[in-house]
Amino acid sequence: MEGVGIGRIVHYVLTEQDAIEINRRRVAGVGHSENWPAGAQAHYGNLVIEHEHVPMVITLVRDYNGRVNGKCLLDGNDYLWVTSRMPNVEEGYHVPGTWHWPEEV
């Protein structure tokens, strides 16, 4: 795909499984106690849902068909790493688990 390269920012469409994984690992109301490991990083952020679009920085271009790896930037202190994601090819619909160029504003 033309223009696809490391460091480019695209939009990634979250899948149901992505949302479950992100929301599962995020904590709410965790206080400091003797049970919390010293130096542990808690994941905080707003809940996400399937079909939500998030910015993704491409970290590896896997092939010329547009498959990429990337880090999805979430509204919180964590991120989601995705691998071998294909570009969206549906006209007028963004398929979960795919990436696309940002829409014109």
N, CA, C and O atoms as CSV, one atom per row, in Angstrom:
chain,resi,resn,atom,element,x,y,z
A,1,MET,N,N,0.838,-1.181,0.000
A,1,MET,CA,C,0.000,0.000,0.000
A,1,MET,C,C,0.880,1.241,0.000
A,1,MET,O,O,1.863,1.333,0.736
A,2,GLU,N,N,0.516,2.152,-0.812
A,2,GLU,CA,C,1.301,3.376,-0.950
A,2,GLU,C,C,1.212,4.241,0.307
A,2,GLU,O,O,0.129,4.447,0.854
A,3,GLY,N,N,2.343,4.736,0.751
A,3,GLY,CA,C,2.400,5.639,1.883
A,3,GLY,C,C,2.503,4.982,3.239
A,3,GLY,O,O,2.721,5.663,4.241
A,4,VAL,N,N,2.350,3.664,3.291
A,4,VAL,CA,C,2.409,2.962,4.571
A,4,VAL,C,C,3.863,2.825,4.982
A,4,VAL,O,O,4.689,2.339,4.209
A,5,GLY,N,N,4.181,3.254,6.201
A,5,GLY,CA,C,5.553,3.157,6.672
A,5,GLY,C,C,5.639,3.300,8.177
A,5,GLY,O,O,4.712,3.783,8.827
A,6,ILE,N,N,6.752,2.879,8.710
A,6,ILE,CA,C,6.986,2.959,10.146
A,6,ILE,C,C,6.858,4.409,10.602
A,6,ILE,O,O,7.395,5.325,9.978
A,7,GLY,N,N,6.141,4.593,11.694
A,7,GLY,CA,C,5.958,5.922,12.260
A,7,GLY,C,C,4.728,6.654,11.767
A,7,GLY,O,O,4.352,7.674,12.344
A,8,ARG,N,N,4.091,6.163,10.716
A,8,ARG,CA,C,2.867,6.813,10.220
A,8,ARG,C,C,1.746,6.579,11.220
A,8,ARG,O,O,1.697,5.541,11.879
A,9,ILE,N,N,0.854,7.542,11.326
A,9,ILE,CA,C,-0.292,7.417,12.218
A,9,ILE,C,C,-1.538,7.152,11.381
A,9,ILE,O,O,-1.859,7.898,10.455
A,10,VAL,N,N,-2.231,6.071,11.731
A,10,VAL,CA,C,-3.468,5.683,11.067
A,10,VAL,C,C,-4.528,5.506,12.150
A,10,VAL,O,O,-4.239,5.681,13.334
A,11,HIS,N,N,-5.746,5.162,11.755
A,11,HIS,CA,C,-6.793,4.856,12.716
A,11,HIS,C,C,-7.016,3.357,12.722
A,11,HIS,O,O,-7.072,2.725,11.667
A,12,TYR,N,N,-7.146,2.781,13.932
A,12,TYR,CA,C,-7.413,1.363,14.105
A,12,TYR,C,C,-8.809,1.224,14.702
A,12,TYR,O,O,-9.191,2.003,15.575
A,13,VAL,N,N,-9.569,0.240,14.238
A,13,VAL,CA,C,-10.927,0.005,14.718
A,13,VAL,C,C,-10.896,-1.165,15.702
A,13,VAL,O,O,-10.583,-2.295,15.327
A,14,LEU,N,N,-11.224,-0.882,16.958
A,14,LEU,CA,C,-11.161,-1.898,18.003
A,14,LEU,C,C,-12.161,-3.029,17.769
A,14,LEU,O,O,-13.295,-2.797,17.351
A,15,THR,N,N,-11.720,-4.251,18.046
A,15,THR,CA,C,-12.604,-5.409,18.007
A,15,THR,C,C,-13.240,-5.590,19.381
A,15,THR,O,O,-12.848,-4.931,20.345
A,16,GLU,N,N,-14.214,-6.475,19.465
A,16,GLU,CA,C,-14.816,-6.785,20.760
A,16,GLU,C,C,-13.756,-7.346,21.703
A,16,GLU,O,O,-13.715,-6.981,22.878
A,17,GLN,N,N,-12.892,-8.235,21.191
A,17,GLN,CA,C,-11.847,-8.837,22.032
A,17,GLN,C,C,-10.830,-7.792,22.486
A,17,GLN,O,O,-10.369,-7.839,23.627
A,18,ASP,N,N,-10.471,-6.843,21.605
A,18,ASP,CA,C,-9.578,-5.742,22.004
A,18,ASP,C,C,-10.179,-4.989,23.194
A,18,ASP,O,O,-9.496,-4.742,24.188
A,19,ALA,N,N,-11.466,-4.626,23.086
A,19,ALA,CA,C,-12.124,-3.858,24.144
A,19,ALA,C,C,-12.159,-4.643,25.447
A,19,ALA,O,O,-11.919,-4.084,26.517
A,20,ILE,N,N,-12.456,-5.934,25.363
A,20,ILE,CA,C,-12.482,-6.771,26.564
A,20,ILE,C,C,-11.107,-6.784,27.228
A,20,ILE,O,O,-10.998,-6.620,28.443
A,21,GLU,N,N,-10.071,-6.978,26.436
A,21,GLU,CA,C,-8.707,-7.053,26.977
A,21,GLU,C,C,-8.279,-5.723,27.606
A,21,GLU,O,O,-7.709,-5.707,28.697
A,22,ILE,N,N,-8.552,-4.623,26.926
A,22,ILE,CA,C,-8.175,-3.304,27.458
A,22,ILE,C,C,-8.910,-3.028,28.768
A,22,ILE,O,O,-8.295,-2.647,29.764
A,23,ASN,N,N,-10.219,-3.220,28.761
A,23,ASN,CA,C,-11.021,-2.924,29.949
A,23,ASN,C,C,-10.690,-3.868,31.107
A,23,ASN,O,O,-10.751,-3.459,32.266
A,24,ARG,N,N,-10.339,-5.125,30.810
A,24,ARG,CA,C,-10.011,-6.103,31.845
A,24,ARG,C,C,-8.753,-5.708,32.604
A,24,ARG,O,O,-8.681,-5.853,33.824
A,25,ARG,N,N,-7.769,-5.211,31.878
A,25,ARG,CA,C,-6.494,-4.928,32.542
A,25,ARG,C,C,-6.461,-3.564,33.223
A,25,ARG,O,O,-5.548,-3.270,33.995
A,26,ARG,N,N,-7.456,-2.737,32.935
A,26,ARG,CA,C,-7.519,-1.439,33.603
A,26,ARG,C,C,-8.137,-1.598,34.978
A,26,ARG,O,O,-9.040,-2.411,35.172
A,27,VAL,N,N,-7.647,-0.819,35.931
A,27,VAL,CA,C,-8.110,-0.924,37.308
A,27,VAL,C,C,-8.850,0.343,37.699
A,27,VAL,O,O,-8.584,1.428,37.182
A,28,ALA,N,N,-9.769,0.180,38.608
A,28,ALA,CA,C,-10.509,1.332,39.124
A,28,ALA,C,C,-10.428,1.313,40.641
A,28,ALA,O,O,-10.661,0.280,41.268
A,29,GLY,N,N,-10.103,2.437,41.219
A,29,GLY,CA,C,-10.104,2.573,42.662
A,29,GLY,C,C,-9.038,1.769,43.385
A,29,GLY,O,O,-9.214,1.428,44.555
A,30,VAL,N,N,-7.950,1.463,42.722
A,30,VAL,CA,C,-6.878,0.712,43.377
A,30,VAL,C,C,-6.102,1.670,44.267
A,30,VAL,O,O,-5.521,2.647,43.796
A,31,GLY,N,N,-6.103,1.380,45.536
A,31,GLY,CA,C,-5.331,2.182,46.472
A,31,GLY,C,C,-3.999,1.517,46.743
A,31,GLY,O,O,-3.796,0.352,46.402
A,32,HIS,N,N,-3.118,2.238,47.339
A,32,HIS,CA,C,-1.830,1.658,47.697
A,32,HIS,C,C,-2.014,0.830,48.961
A,32,HIS,O,O,-2.555,1.312,49.957
A,33,SER,N,N,-1.571,-0.390,48.916
A,33,SER,CA,C,-1.643,-1.263,50.083
A,33,SER,C,C,-0.461,-2.216,50.043
A,33,SER,O,O,0.310,-2.236,49.083
A,34,GLU,N,N,-0.333,-2.993,51.083
A,34,GLU,CA,C,0.766,-3.957,51.121
A,34,GLU,C,C,0.593,-5.042,50.058
A,34,GLU,O,O,1.548,-5.760,49.762
A,35,ASN,N,N,-0.594,-5.178,49.480
A,35,ASN,CA,C,-0.838,-6.193,48.444
A,35,ASN,C,C,-0.412,-5.723,47.046
A,35,ASN,O,O,-0.267,-6.536,46.133
A,36,TRP,N,N,-0.215,-4.420,46.886
A,36,TRP,CA,C,0.173,-3.878,45.581
A,36,TRP,C,C,1.693,-3.906,45.493
A,36,TRP,O,O,2.362,-3.322,46.345
A,37,PRO,N,N,2.260,-4.574,44.478
A,37,PRO,CA,C,3.724,-4.677,44.378
A,37,PRO,C,C,4.384,-3.300,44.243
A,37,PRO,O,O,3.879,-2.431,43.532
A,38,ALA,N,N,5.494,-3.113,44.919
A,38,ALA,CA,C,6.230,-1.857,44.838
A,38,ALA,C,C,6.670,-1.613,43.396
A,38,ALA,O,O,7.243,-2.496,42.758
A,39,GLY,N,N,6.404,-0.428,42.895
A,39,GLY,CA,C,6.815,-0.066,41.541
A,39,GLY,C,C,5.903,-0.568,40.442
A,39,GLY,O,O,6.185,-0.337,39.266
A,40,ALA,N,N,4.813,-1.249,40.783
A,40,ALA,CA,C,3.897,-1.785,39.766
A,40,ALA,C,C,3.187,-0.642,39.049
A,40,ALA,O,O,2.874,0.383,39.654
A,41,GLN,N,N,2.938,-0.826,37.769
A,41,GLN,CA,C,2.252,0.178,36.952
A,41,GLN,C,C,0.786,-0.217,36.812
A,41,GLN,O,O,0.471,-1.250,36.221
A,42,ALA,N,N,-0.097,0.593,37.347
A,42,ALA,CA,C,-1.529,0.359,37.180
A,42,ALA,C,C,-1.965,0.956,35.842
A,42,ALA,O,O,-1.451,1.993,35.425
A,43,HIS,N,N,-2.903,0.305,35.177
A,43,HIS,CA,C,-3.439,0.808,33.917
A,43,HIS,C,C,-4.734,1.550,34.210
A,43,HIS,O,O,-5.692,0.973,34.723
A,44,TYR,N,N,-4.749,2.825,33.881
A,44,TYR,CA,C,-5.909,3.675,34.091
A,44,TYR,C,C,-6.339,4.254,32.765
A,44,TYR,O,O,-5.510,4.493,31.886
A,45,GLY,N,N,-7.639,4.482,32.615
A,45,GLY,CA,C,-8.135,5.141,31.417
A,45,GLY,C,C,-9.628,4.924,31.272
A,45,GLY,O,O,-10.236,4.144,32.005
A,46,ASN,N,N,-10.203,5.625,30.316
A,46,ASN,CA,C,-11.626,5.489,30.052
A,46,ASN,C,C,-11.911,4.137,29.411
A,46,ASN,O,O,-11.067,3.582,28.706
A,47,LEU,N,N,-13.112,3.611,29.663
A,47,LEU,CA,C,-13.522,2.361,29.043
A,47,LEU,C,C,-13.587,2.535,27.531
A,47,LEU,O,O,-13.869,3.624,27.031
A,48,VAL,N,N,-13.325,1.459,26.818
A,48,VAL,CA,C,-13.413,1.461,25.362
A,48,VAL,C,C,-14.478,0.465,24.932
A,48,VAL,O,O,-14.865,-0.415,25.701
A,49,ILE,N,N,-14.954,0.611,23.688
A,49,ILE,CA,C,-15.971,-0.280,23.153
A,49,ILE,C,C,-15.580,-0.744,21.757
A,49,ILE,O,O,-14.769,-0.117,21.075
A,50,GLU,N,N,-16.177,-1.856,21.354
A,50,GLU,CA,C,-15.970,-2.371,19.995
A,50,GLU,C,C,-16.379,-1.300,18.991
A,50,GLU,O,O,-17.323,-0.551,19.241
A,51,HIS,N,N,-15.699,-1.219,17.887
A,51,HIS,CA,C,-15.914,-0.268,16.778
A,51,HIS,C,C,-15.334,1.115,17.059
A,51,HIS,O,O,-15.388,1.986,16.191
A,52,GLU,N,N,-14.776,1.341,18.263
A,52,GLU,CA,C,-14.170,2.635,18.551
A,52,GLU,C,C,-12.906,2.787,17.712
A,52,GLU,O,O,-12.142,1.834,17.562
A,53,HIS,N,N,-12.685,3.972,17.169
A,53,HIS,CA,C,-11.486,4.260,16.386
A,53,HIS,C,C,-10.456,4.902,17.296
A,53,HIS,O,O,-10.768,5.838,18.033
A,54,VAL,N,N,-9.220,4.398,17.245
A,54,VAL,CA,C,-8.135,4.953,18.053
A,54,VAL,C,C,-6.931,5.185,17.144
A,54,VAL,O,O,-6.750,4.467,16.161
A,55,PRO,N,N,-6.105,6.186,17.464
A,55,PRO,CA,C,-4.906,6.388,16.660
A,55,PRO,C,C,-3.918,5.239,16.870
A,55,PRO,O,O,-3.770,4.730,17.981
A,56,MET,N,N,-3.255,4.844,15.801
A,56,MET,CA,C,-2.260,3.778,15.879
A,56,MET,C,C,-0.998,4.224,15.160
A,56,MET,O,O,-1.052,4.692,14.023
A,57,VAL,N,N,0.138,4.076,15.829
A,57,VAL,CA,C,1.435,4.348,15.226
A,57,VAL,C,C,1.953,3.038,14.638
A,57,VAL,O,O,2.071,2.044,15.354
A,58,ILE,N,N,2.258,3.030,13.362
A,58,ILE,CA,C,2.767,1.817,12.719
A,58,ILE,C,C,4.194,1.568,13.189
A,58,ILE,O,O,5.054,2.443,13.083
A,59,THR,N,N,4.439,0.362,13.710
A,59,THR,CA,C,5.769,0.002,14.205
A,59,THR,C,C,6.489,-0.976,13.280
A,59,THR,O,O,7.709,-1.122,13.362
A,60,LEU,N,N,5.745,-1.647,12.400
A,60,LEU,CA,C,6.350,-2.586,11.453
A,60,LEU,C,C,5.408,-2.786,10.281
A,60,LEU,O,O,4.217,-3.031,10.471
A,61,VAL,N,N,5.933,-2.684,9.076
A,61,VAL,CA,C,5.161,-3.017,7.879
A,61,VAL,C,C,5.506,-4.454,7.540
A,61,VAL,O,O,6.658,-4.769,7.241
A,62,ARG,N,N,4.505,-5.327,7.586
A,62,ARG,CA,C,4.741,-6.757,7.433
A,62,ARG,C,C,4.864,-7.182,5.976
A,62,ARG,O,O,5.666,-8.062,5.665
A,63,ASP,N,N,4.093,-6.582,5.077
A,63,ASP,CA,C,4.160,-6.959,3.663
A,63,ASP,C,C,3.553,-5.863,2.795
A,63,ASP,O,O,3.100,-4.834,3.297
A,64,TYR,N,N,3.551,-6.096,1.501
A,64,TYR,CA,C,3.055,-5.098,0.563
A,64,TYR,C,C,1.541,-5.102,0.436
A,64,TYR,O,O,0.985,-4.285,-0.298
A,65,ASN,N,N,0.863,-6.006,1.135
A,65,ASN,CA,C,-0.602,-6.020,1.145
A,65,ASN,C,C,-1.165,-5.088,2.202
A,65,ASN,O,O,-2.383,-4.976,2.339
A,66,GLY,N,N,-0.295,-4.415,2.955
A,66,GLY,CA,C,-0.740,-3.456,3.952
A,66,GLY,C,C,-0.846,-3.999,5.357
A,66,GLY,O,O,-1.309,-3.292,6.253
A,67,ARG,N,N,-0.426,-5.246,5.580
A,67,ARG,CA,C,-0.438,-5.775,6.951
A,67,ARG,C,C,0.621,-5.055,7.775
A,67,ARG,O,O,1.771,-4.918,7.360
A,68,VAL,N,N,0.199,-4.595,8.970
A,68,VAL,CA,C,1.110,-3.839,9.823
A,68,VAL,C,C,0.983,-4.291,11.275
A,68,VAL,O,O,-0.016,-4.889,11.674
A,69,ASN,N,N,2.019,-3.988,12.051
A,69,ASN,CA,C,1.971,-4.037,13.506
A,69,ASN,C,C,1.903,-2.599,13.975
A,69,ASN,O,O,2.369,-1.695,13.283
A,70,GLY,N,N,1.324,-2.380,15.150
A,70,GLY,CA,C,1.276,-1.015,15.631
A,70,GLY,C,C,0.908,-0.911,17.090
A,70,GLY,O,O,0.419,-1.858,17.705
A,71,LYS,N,N,1.157,0.275,17.628
A,71,LYS,CA,C,0.767,0.605,19.000
A,71,LYS,C,C,-0.408,1.560,18.928
A,71,LYS,O,O,-0.306,2.665,18.395
A,72,CYS,N,N,-1.534,1.107,19.480
A,72,CYS,CA,C,-2.739,1.919,19.517
A,72,CYS,C,C,-2.682,2.811,20.743
A,72,CYS,O,O,-2.492,2.339,21.864
A,73,LEU,N,N,-2.848,4.093,20.520
A,73,LEU,CA,C,-2.804,5.076,21.599
A,73,LEU,C,C,-4.190,5.186,22.211
A,73,LEU,O,O,-5.146,5.569,21.537
A,74,LEU,N,N,-4.296,4.850,23.488
A,74,LEU,CA,C,-5.573,4.839,24.188
A,74,LEU,C,C,-5.708,6.068,25.070
A,74,LEU,O,O,-4.715,6.726,25.383
A,75,ASP,N,N,-6.936,6.379,25.471
A,75,ASP,CA,C,-7.190,7.505,26.360
A,75,ASP,C,C,-6.933,7.045,27.789
A,75,ASP,O,O,-7.859,6.764,28.550
A,76,GLY,N,N,-5.662,6.976,28.127
A,76,GLY,CA,C,-5.227,6.518,29.439
A,76,GLY,C,C,-3.714,6.441,29.449
A,76,GLY,O,O,-3.051,7.009,28.582
A,77,ASN,N,N,-3.170,5.739,30.430
A,77,ASN,CA,C,-1.711,5.664,30.528
A,77,ASN,C,C,-1.168,4.369,29.930
A,77,ASN,O,O,-0.019,4.008,30.186
A,78,ASP,N,N,-1.975,3.668,29.139
A,78,ASP,CA,C,-1.542,2.414,28.535
A,78,ASP,C,C,-1.745,2.469,27.019
A,78,ASP,O,O,-2.207,3.474,26.478
A,79,TYR,N,N,-1.398,1.390,26.357
A,79,TYR,CA,C,-1.593,1.288,24.913
A,79,TYR,C,C,-1.936,-0.156,24.577
A,79,TYR,O,O,-1.824,-1.043,25.423
A,80,LEU,N,N,-2.353,-0.383,23.344
A,80,LEU,CA,C,-2.647,-1.727,22.858
A,80,LEU,C,C,-1.717,-2.004,21.684
A,80,LEU,O,O,-1.673,-1.230,20.728
A,81,TRP,N,N,-0.981,-3.094,21.752
A,81,TRP,CA,C,-0.110,-3.499,20.653
A,81,TRP,C,C,-0.873,-4.510,19.818
A,81,TRP,O,O,-1.364,-5.507,20.346
A,82,VAL,N,N,-0.976,-4.264,18.525
A,82,VAL,CA,C,-1.660,-5.188,17.616
A,82,VAL,C,C,-0.689,-5.627,16.529
A,82,VAL,O,O,0.218,-4.884,16.154
A,83,THR,N,N,-0.889,-6.839,16.028
A,83,THR,CA,C,0.014,-7.388,15.016
A,83,THR,C,C,-0.759,-7.892,13.807
A,83,THR,O,O,-1.902,-8.337,13.910
A,84,SER,N,N,-0.100,-7.806,12.665
A,84,SER,CA,C,-0.618,-8.338,11.395
A,84,SER,C,C,-2.034,-7.865,11.085
A,84,SER,O,O,-2.894,-8.669,10.727
A,85,ARG,N,N,-2.274,-6.577,11.220
A,85,ARG,CA,C,-3.599,-6.014,10.953
A,85,ARG,C,C,-3.670,-5.519,9.520
A,85,ARG,O,O,-2.770,-4.832,9.037
A,86,MET,N,N,-4.743,-5.875,8.856
A,86,MET,CA,C,-4.955,-5.527,7.456
A,86,MET,C,C,-5.643,-4.172,7.339
A,86,MET,O,O,-6.329,-3.730,8.261
A,87,PRO,N,N,-5.452,-3.517,6.195
A,87,PRO,CA,C,-6.190,-2.269,5.977
A,87,PRO,C,C,-7.664,-2.569,5.718
A,87,PRO,O,O,-8.013,-3.638,5.218
A,88,ASN,N,N,-8.514,-1.623,6.060
A,88,ASN,CA,C,-9.938,-1.759,5.794
A,88,ASN,C,C,-10.185,-1.641,4.290
A,88,ASN,O,O,-9.671,-0.725,3.648
A,89,VAL,N,N,-10.962,-2.552,3.733
A,89,VAL,CA,C,-11.270,-2.511,2.303
A,89,VAL,C,C,-12.770,-2.357,2.039
A,89,VAL,O,O,-13.191,-2.250,0.888
A,90,GLU,N,N,-13.570,-2.346,3.103
A,90,GLU,CA,C,-15.016,-2.178,2.957
A,90,GLU,C,C,-15.320,-0.723,2.631
A,90,GLU,O,O,-14.797,0.185,3.277
A,91,GLU,N,N,-16.142,-0.507,1.656
A,91,GLU,CA,C,-16.543,0.846,1.278
A,91,GLU,C,C,-17.675,1.300,2.195
A,91,GLU,O,O,-18.725,0.658,2.244
A,92,GLY,N,N,-17.474,2.400,2.922
A,92,GLY,CA,C,-18.513,2.960,3.769
A,92,GLY,C,C,-18.683,2.297,5.117
A,92,GLY,O,O,-19.593,2.665,5.861
A,93,TYR,N,N,-17.842,1.327,5.466
A,93,TYR,CA,C,-17.946,0.649,6.755
A,93,TYR,C,C,-16.548,0.310,7.239
A,93,TYR,O,O,-15.735,-0.205,6.470
A,94,HIS,N,N,-16.258,0.589,8.496
A,94,HIS,CA,C,-14.954,0.283,9.067
A,94,HIS,C,C,-15.036,-1.033,9.830
A,94,HIS,O,O,-15.708,-1.120,10.858
A,95,VAL,N,N,-14.362,-2.041,9.332
A,95,VAL,CA,C,-14.387,-3.382,9.916
A,95,VAL,C,C,-13.508,-3.425,11.158
A,95,VAL,O,O,-12.350,-3.009,11.103
A,96,PRO,N,N,-14.037,-3.922,12.286
A,96,PRO,CA,C,-13.207,-4.056,13.482
A,96,PRO,C,C,-11.971,-4.918,13.192
A,96,PRO,O,O,-12.041,-5.914,12.473
A,97,GLY,N,N,-10.831,-4.500,13.777
A,97,GLY,CA,C,-9.584,-5.234,13.591
A,97,GLY,C,C,-8.791,-4.794,12.378
A,97,GLY,O,O,-7.770,-5.395,12.044
A,98,THR,N,N,-9.264,-3.737,11.711
A,98,THR,CA,C,-8.543,-3.211,10.548
A,98,THR,C,C,-8.118,-1.774,10.833
A,98,THR,O,O,-8.555,-1.150,11.801
A,99,TRP,N,N,-7.250,-1.273,9.953
A,99,TRP,CA,C,-6.805,0.115,10.080
A,99,TRP,C,C,-7.194,0.861,8.810
A,99,TRP,O,O,-7.453,0.258,7.769
A,100,HIS,N,N,-7.229,2.189,8.919
A,100,HIS,CA,C,-7.522,3.034,7.757
A,100,HIS,C,C,-6.877,4.393,7.955
A,100,HIS,O,O,-6.539,4.787,9.071
A,101,TRP,N,N,-6.717,5.096,6.847
A,101,TRP,CA,C,-6.173,6.449,6.932
A,101,TRP,C,C,-7.192,7.344,7.625
A,101,TRP,O,O,-8.395,7.134,7.471
A,102,PRO,N,N,-6.735,8.344,8.388
A,102,PRO,CA,C,-7.672,9.260,9.041
A,102,PRO,C,C,-8.580,9.938,8.022
A,102,PRO,O,O,-8.160,10.261,6.911
A,103,GLU,N,N,-9.824,10.145,8.419
A,103,GLU,CA,C,-10.773,10.813,7.541
A,103,GLU,C,C,-10.413,12.289,7.416
A,103,GLU,O,O,-9.815,12.877,8.318
A,104,GLU,N,N,-10.779,12.861,6.312
A,104,GLU,CA,C,-10.595,14.305,6.126
A,104,GLU,C,C,-11.553,15.050,7.037
A,104,GLU,O,O,-12.702,14.645,7.218
A,105,VAL,N,N,-11.064,16.149,7.611
A,105,VAL,CA,C,-11.933,16.963,8.482
A,105,VAL,C,C,-12.205,18.303,7.872
A,105,VAL,O,O,-12.915,19.117,8.462
